[in-house]
Amino acid sequence: GRTFWLALSKPRLMDEITAFLARADADAELARVLPRAADREALHQLASDHSELSAYMERFDHEWTEALVDRLPAFTAHLVAQGHAHILYPGDALLLPQRDLERCVWHSVFCLDGEPGEALSFAVRPFS
């Protein structure tokens, strides 16, 4: 079946988080998934420093960014509007650059049809 992909490099994802949080409606939207004002403020603080945000995103417990990235439809819509969405049909391929750990592509995949889609993921490296 068809799959819907959100895919962008980690630095770009952090830029999009910062851009989304700068929107006038960001706090009201965030309150849907982070009801405590202190949590929303902490996320705003993190987003103001890319190195801190990057480190936080790598932690096992990263509830504030997980709530934004995984559970907030307005943020998904923001990523779609910025061109980070792809619909793949059976047989399609999507190449995701993986230059290094800091710039690797983060992605989420959703099935669009009644039956689950299947995907294969391979790392392609030059022979040395």
RATABEL-V99786 format. One record per backbone hydrogen bond with DSSP energy under -0.5 kcal/mol. CO is the residue of the C=O (numbers start at 0). NH is the residue of the N-H. E is the energy in kcal/mol with one decimal. If there is no record, write none. Layout:
CO&NH&E + CO&NH&E
This chain:
1&111&-2.5 + 1&112&-0.7 + 2&4&-0.5 + 2&87&-3.0 + 3&109&-2.4 + 4&6&-0.5 + 4&85&-2.4 + 5&107&-2.0 + 7&105&-2.8 + 8&12&-2.9 + 9&13&-2.5 + 10&14&-2.1 + 11&15&-2.6 + 12&16&-2.3 + 13&17&-2.3 + 14&18&-2.6 + 15&19&-2.7 + 16&20&-2.5 + 17&21&-1.1 + 19&22&-1.5 + 22&25&-1.3 + 24&28&-2.3 + 25&29&-3.2 + 26&30&-2.0 + 28&31&-1.5 + 29&32&-1.5 + 29&33&-3.2 + 35&38&-0.6 + 35&39&-1.7 + 36&40&-2.5 + 37&41&-2.1 + 38&42&-2.0 + 39&43&-2.2 + 40&44&-2.4 + 41&45&-2.5 + 42&46&-2.4 + 43&47&-0.8 + 44&47&-1.0 + 45&48&-1.8 + 45&52&-0.6 + 48&52&-2.7 + 49&53&-2.8 + 50&54&-2.1 + 51&55&-2.4 + 52&56&-2.5 + 53&57&-1.0 + 54&57&-0.6 + 54&58&-0.6 + 55&58&-1.1 + 59&61&-0.9 + 61&65&-2.6 + 62&66&-2.7 + 63&67&-1.6 + 64&68&-3.1 + 65&69&-2.7 + 65&70&-0.6 + 66&70&-1.2 + 67&71&-0.8 + 70&72&-0.7 + 71&74&-1.0 + 71&75&-1.8 + 72&76&-2.7 + 73&77&-1.8 + 74&78&-2.5 + 75&79&-2.4 + 76&80&-2.7 + 77&81&-1.5 + 78&83&-2.3 + 79&82&-1.9 + 83&6&-2.2 + 85&4&-3.6 + 85&87&-0.5 + 87&2&-2.4 + 88&91&-2.8 + 93&95&-0.5 + 94&96&-0.6 + 96&104&-0.8 + 99&102&-0.6 + 99&103&-0.6 + 103&9&-2.0 + 105&7&-2.1 + 107&5&-2.3 + 109&3&-3.0 + 121&123&-0.6 + 122&124&-0.6
